[in-house]
Amino acid sequence: MQVKSQIEPQTWSPSARAASRRWARFSPALAPLALILLTLLVVWQYNPLTRTLTGDHGTFAYLSQLVADGFMPHQYAFNEQASLTFFIGGAFMRLGDIFGLPRLLALRAASVGVFALIVGLTYLLTLRWTRSQWAAFVAGVILIGFEAFGVRAATGLEPKALMLAFGLGALLALQKHQWFWAGALAGLAGLAWQIAWGYLVVALLLAFVQGGATPRARTRALLQTLAPALAIFGAYCIVFAAHGAFIEMVQQTFLAPALMHEIGSRPFAGRVRQLYNTFVIGYRSHLLFAALGIGGFVIWLLAHLRPWRVRALPARGAYYFFANRRTAGVLLVVAGFTLYSFLDFQNYPDWFPLLPFLALFAAWLVWQAAARVLQFLNLAPRARTVGFVGIAALLVLASVSHAFLAPPLEKQMQGLTWQDQARAAATLSRALGPETPVWVIGKPELLFMMQRRNLNPYIYLFGNVDGIIDRLEPGGFSKMLADARAKKPGLVVMARLPKNKFTAFANYRALEEIKTEFMPVRQCRALGAGSFFVPRDGAASLFAAAQGCLKK
């Protein structure tokens, strides 16, 4: 006589059946909740409460602070990126003001929230792709472990991360044929980073292809996708026009990027080396997962397109890239960002748009391999479950342990905190006096910490910005320098000014000549890198008031 190993459901008590139903209802949320908790634990290792503010994030924080204080980006600070990120950052700063939270911490809270949202969206996208909660969880774990992604999330809110959140949301909406939300989210992605208008192109293409069986149905789907994107962009333009900043917004958002970047000027082999080298700089601990992601993508294409069947290849390609709602959006976006990376790639943050997809395909490949190995071993169902749990635990350790064992040191300002920066900047600001103009180039984090505005909009000049000034400003670069001189700045700071990042060497020379008109001074370590200059007359009294922040 065979004895049953477990109680049959029909013999359960009413309370047990109710508990089982509740478990079935809430258990799908356990994996994403675990991922969010793991995200917060990993980001915490990067010291978001104290880490210093430098580089690009100084620019993003300063632009967000301008918005929080009622000033428009593009008008009061040059920036070739779209400004939705800074509107959102400024809103969080104002919200932080209400609760007494320092503005930088309010900005970082927003950034960590966006990072956790990206992890959650990657989980959902992988779940729909693989129909496996295990694979979706693994994809989220892999994404969390991309080191520089987490470090920058702990430092501040940035356009590429916000773009990714909106873009992944648009892909999920496309899979459900929710045309309105796909268009709205794609439009928001484009206002975070202009290249992400590609999401809208994908959404419109798929709305036309998948929107219905008749031309009328397809046209309706197309309009449902386009209308919210146009409405959002129209509202964005109205905000700038109402503040008299529409021309600057158009020039810097659409014209400047085309003039500043040298598209495709590097040979293919050089682009490949750059992609690899920048990945190593930002994500060295995840080289294995990157290889798995690239390998998974290639293997998935081979398994589904079957290119050796040449006659069927066009039809299969059209199906997976255009007709299949589950795969089309993802494949088109991966293809688009991969192509863009070969045309215009600057540094490791430019990997951000591809990281969720590397995680997705790496998880898919590991899932397929694990399933086949466990099936080959002919294990009992419970043993297979234990095997999958064990593999997931190993992947968690492999992906995120580096954050706990050896978190990255801050390379530029080791041993300092943003609070040290803020105290030094406040001392310097008091020494200068509230009405003294300051001229800061390449170090906008100092403006953020001093809570001051620059005497002109050009807070950085690297990346051929001098060429933009020559083209867009009356009188060009030389007139900009003359106007800055005429305002008699009480402090001049110059940083991040490599001569090879100027369009015209004459402009670099002219900027170097400015230095001879002022006295070079040494700054305290908390003010960070850069060259500091002050007017020769009154320098002695400034040194005394600066309390050691500036020295002869």
N, C-alpha and C positions, 0 to 999 in steps of 0.2 A: 504494500500500500504506500503510495507516494504522499508525503506530507507537504502542503503548500508552505513556501518559505515566507510569505507575507500575507497580511490580511487583505481580502478582496475589497475593492472600493464600496461594493454594495452593502458590506457589513459595517461600514464606518458609521459612527454616531453623527447626528446632524451638526454638532459643533466641529467635529473633525472634518466633515465635508466642507463646512464654511471656511475653516482654516486653510484647507487645500485650495479652495477657490481664491482666497486672498493671496496665498503664496503664488499661485499661477498668474494673478493679476500684477503683482509687484515684482516678481523675480526678474522680469526682463530689464527692470531699472537698476538692478544691482551692479551689473558690469559697468554701465556709464557712470554710476555714482562712485564706484571704486576708481575709475579712471580720473574723475574730477579730484577726488581725494589725493590720488597719487600725483596729479599735476601740482596741486598746492604744496605737497610735501617736497617735491623736487624744486619748485621755484623758491621755496623757503631757503634752500641750501645756497641760493645765490644772493642772499642778504638784501632783499628788496627794501627793507626799512632803513638801511644805512649806506648802500653802495653809492659810489660817487656818480656824478653826471658829467659826461664828456662826449665829444664827437657828435655824430648825427643826432643823438638823443638830446643834446643841448639845443640843437636847432628845433627839434620837435617840441620840446618843453617851452622854449621861448615863444614859438608861434602860438601854442595853446594858451600861454599866459596873455599874449596880446588879445586874443579873442575873449578871454575871461575879463579883461579890463576894458572891453568895448572897442578895440581897434581891429581893423580888418587885415588878415594876411594878404600878401601880394601888394597891398597899398603901403603898409608900414614895414614890411619885411619881404624881400625877394625870396621866392621859392618856386622851383619849377615843377613841384608836385601839386596835384589837386588838394584841396584844403578841408575835405570833410573830416579827416582825422583830427584836425586842429579845432574844428568846431566842437566835436565830441570831447576832445581833451579839455577845451576851455569850459565846457558845460560841467564836466566832472570836477574841475578846479573850483568853480563857483559853488557846486554842491559841497565840496570839502570845506569851503569858507563857512558855510552855514553850520557845519558840525565841528568847526575848529580844527580840521585836519589840514596839515601842511599841503600846499598845492602839489608838490612833487609826489607825495604819498597818495593823494587822490588820483593823480595821473597814473601812478603805478598800479593802483587798485583796478582802474579801468583796463590797463594792459594785461594784468594777470587774468581778469575776467574774460577778455577776448581770447587769450591763450587757451583757457579751459574750454571756451566755446568751440574753438577750432578742433580741439581734441574730441569733443563730443560729436561734432559734425563729421569728423573723419570716421568715428565709430559708426555712425548711422550710414554713411556712404559705403563703407566696407560691408556693413551688414546687408545692405541691399545688393551689393555686387556679388557677395559670396553666399548669402542666405545662411551665414554661420555666425552665431554670437561669439564663438571662440575666436574666429579669424578677426572679427571686428574689434574684440578686446585686444588682441595682439597688435593690430594696426595702431590703436590708440597708445599702447605701451611703447611701441617703436617711435611714434611721433614725439612723445614726451621726452624721450632720451636724446633727441637732436640738441646737442649742448648749447650752441649759440642761439638757437631758437628760444630756449628757456631763459638763458642769460639776458637776452634783449627784452623778453617779456618782463623780467624783474627790474629792468632799467627804465622803461617808459613805453608809452603807446606810440606805435609807428604805422605809417601808411600801408606797408605790405602786409602786416598782420591783419589789420582791419579789412583790407581788400580780400584777404583769404577767407575771413569769416563770412562776408557777404557772398563771395563767389561760391563757396561750398554750399551755402544755403540755396543759391540759385540752381546748382546742379541737383540738389535734392528735390526742389520744386519741379524741375524739368522731368525728373523720373516719374513724377505723379501727374504730369501734364497740367500743372497749376501755372498757367501761362502768366497770369497777373503777377504772382509772387516771383516767378522767375525773372520777369522783366524788371520789377522793382528792385530786387536784390542785385541783379546784374548792373542796373544803373547806379546803385549805391557803391558797388565795387569799383566802377569806373571813376567815381568821384573821390575814392580813396587813393587810387593809383591809376593813371590814365591807361596804361597798357591793359588793365582789366576791363576796358570796354570790349575786349575780346569775349568776355562772358556774355555780353549782350548780343554780339554777333552770333555766337553759338546758339543762344536762346532763340533769336529770330530765325535762324536757319532751321532749327529743329521744330519750331512752331509751324513753319511752312511745310516741312516734310511730314511731320507727325500730327499735324493739327486736324486732320480729317480726311475723308475720302473725296470730298468735292472742293472745287476752287473756293466756293463761298465759305465753307468751314475753315479752310486753311487761312483765308484772308481774315476771318474773325479771330482765329488764334494768333495770327501775326499782329493784329491791332491790339489785342488784349496784352500781348507781350510788350509792344512798343510804347503804348500809351502811358503806363506808369513810369517807365524810364524817362520819357520826355517830360512828364509832369515834374518828376524829381529834379531833373536838370534845369527845367524852367524856374522852379522855386529857388534853386541854388543861384542861378543868374540874377534873379530878382533881388536876393539878399545883397549881392555885390553891387548891383545897380543902385539900390536904395542908399548905399553908403558911399557912392561915387567911386567905386573901385572896380567897375566892370571891365574897363579897358585893360587895367593891370592884370586882372584875372585871366582874361583871354590871352594876352600876350605871354604871360608866364606859364599858363597851363598848356597851351597848344603850340605856340610858336617857339618858345625858349627850348623845350626838350629836343625839338627837331634840329635846332642850331647848335646845341651844346654837345650832343652825342655823335660820335663817329660810327654810324651804323655799318657793320660788316667790314670794317677796315682791316681787321686782322685775319690772316689765313686760317683755314679750317683746323690744321694741326695746332696752331697757337691757341685757338679757342678751346680745344679739347684740354690742352695743358692748363689753361686758365681755369676752366671749370673744375678740373681735378684739384689744382693747387688751392683754390678758394674753398673747396669743400673740406680739404684737410685742415685749413686754418680754422674753420668754424665748427666742424663736426668730425674731428679725427676719431673719436670713440665709436662713431657709427659707420665706419667704412664698410664693415661686413654687411650691415643692414642696407646700405646703399647698393652694394653689389647684389644682394638678394632682391631688392626692389627693381633694379634694372633687369636682372635675370628673369624675375617673375613676369615683368612686362613683356619681354621678348618671348618667353615660353608661352604666355597666354595668347599672344598674337599668333604664334606658330600653331598652337593647338586649335585655335578657333578659325583662323583664316586658311590654314592648310595651303600655303603658297605653292606646294608641289603639284597641287591640282590647278593648273594654270587656267583652264577654261572656267572653273567655278570661282576663281579668286575675285574678279570684279563684283560678282553678285554677293559673295560672302562679305567682302569689304564694305559694300554699300549697306548691307544689313546691319553689321555691328557698329559702323561709324555713323549711320544716319537713321536707320529705321528702328533699331532696338532701343526702347526708352531706357533700359537699365544701363546700357553700355555707351550709347552714342555721346552723351555730354561729356563723360569722363575722358573718353578717347580723344575727342576733338580738343578739349582743353589741354590735355597732356601733350598732344601734338603741337598745339599753338605755343605753349610756354617753352617747349623744347626748342622749337624753331627760333623763338625770340631770344633764348639764351645764347644761341650761336651767333645771333646778329648783334646783340647789345647786352653785354654782361659786365658788371663793374666789380662786385665783391660778394662775399659769402651771403649777405642778406638777400641777394638776388636768387638764391636757391629756395627761398621761402615758398614761392608758388608751386614748386614741385615736391616739397617734402611730404605733404599728406598722401600724394600718389605713390611716392617711393614706399611709404609705410603700408599703403593698401596692397600693392603688388608683392611686397616682401611678405606680408601676412598671408596673402593668397598662396604664395609658393610654399611657405612653411606649413600651412594648413594642409595643402595637397600632399606634401611629402610625409607629414606626420600621419595622416589618415591612411596612406598606403603602407607605411611601415607597420602601424598597429594592426592593420588588416592582414598583412602578411604573417604577423606573429600569431594570428588566429586567437586573439584574447577574448575572454568573456566581456560582455558589455560593460560591467562594472569596472573591470580591469582597464578597458579602453578609456573609460572616463577618468580613472586615476592617472592613466598615461597622459591624457590631454592636459589635466590639471598640472601634472609635474612639468610638462614641456612649457606650459604657460608661465609657471613659476621661474623656470630657468631663463626664459626670455625676459621676464621682468628684471631679474638680476643682471642679465647681459646688457639690457638697454639703459637702466637708470642708476646702477650701482655707482658709476663714476661720480655722480652728483653728490653722493653721500661719503664716498671714500676719499675723493680728491677733488673738491669743488675748485673751479678755475680761479686763480688769483686775478685781481684787477691789475692789468699790466701798467697802466699809466699813473695811478695814484694809490699805490699800495700803502696800507696803514692809515688811510684817511677815510672819512665819511662825507656824505653830502652835507651833513650838519657842519662839519669843519669848513667846507667850501662856503656855506651860507654865512657863517660867522665872519670869515675873512672878507667876503664880498660886502657884507653890511658895514664892516669897519671902514673899508675903502670908500663906500658910497657916502658915509657920513663925513669922511675927511674931504671929499670933493665938494660937498654941498649939494643941495637939491637942484639948483639951477645950472650947474656946470654940465655942458654937453660932453658926452663920451662917444668915442669913435672906435667901435670894435669890429674887427674883420676876422672871421674864422674861429671865433670863440663865443658863440651866442649863449653858452651856458653861464658865462659871467654876467651877461645882461639879465638872464633869468634870475640868477642869485641876487644881483643888485636891485632887481625889480625896477629897471630903467629901460627906456627905449633908446635905440641907436640913433645917432644924428642923421642917418640916411637909411634907406631900406636894404642896403647891400651888406648883409651880415656875414657873407662868405663870398670869396671870389674864385675858388678852385672850380675846375670843370668848365672852363671857357666862359665864365660869367662876364669877364671883361669884354668879350666879343658881343654878348647880348647888350651890354651897356652902350657900346659903340653904335649898335644898330637901332636901339630903341630910345635912348636918351638924347634929347637935344644937346648938341655939343659933345656927346660921347663921353668916353672915359676921362679925358682930360678935364672936361667941365665938371664931372662928378667930383674929381679930386679938388678942383678949385673951390667948389661949393663947400666941401667938407672943411677945407682950410679956413674959409671965411667964417665958419661958425666957431672957430677958436676952441677946439676941444681941450678939456682939462686932462684928459686921459686918452691915449691911443694904444690899442692892443692889436697885434697882428699875429695870426697863427694859421697853420694849414695853407701855406702859400708856395707850393712847389712851382718853379718857373715853367715846367713842362705842362702845367695845367692852365696856362694863359694862351689865349688866341694870338695875341701880339706881344712879342718880347718887349717892345717899347712901352707897353702898359705896365709890365712888370718892373722895368727900369724906373718909370715915373713913380710907382708906388715905393720903390726902394729909396728914392730921393726924398720922400716925405720924412723918412726916419732921421735924416740929417737936420731937420728943422726942430727936432725935439731932443730932450735928454733921455738917453736909455737908462732904465732903472731895473733893479732886481726885485722880483716879487717873492712873497713868502710861498712856501710849498703848497699851502692850501688853495692858492689861486690857480695852481696848475701851470701847464706849459704855455708857451707863447712869449712874444717880445713885447715888453711894456715900455711906454714912453710918456713923458710929461713935459709941459712947457718949462723952459729953463728958469723963467722968472716965477718966483713963488714955489719953487720945488722944495726948498728947505722947510717951509711951513707945512707943506703937504706931507713930507716925510714924518714930521713930528705928529701930525694929526692921524696918520695912517697906522701908528702904533706897531711898526715893524712889518706891516703888509707890503710896503714899498720901501726900498732902500737904494741909496746911491750906488 
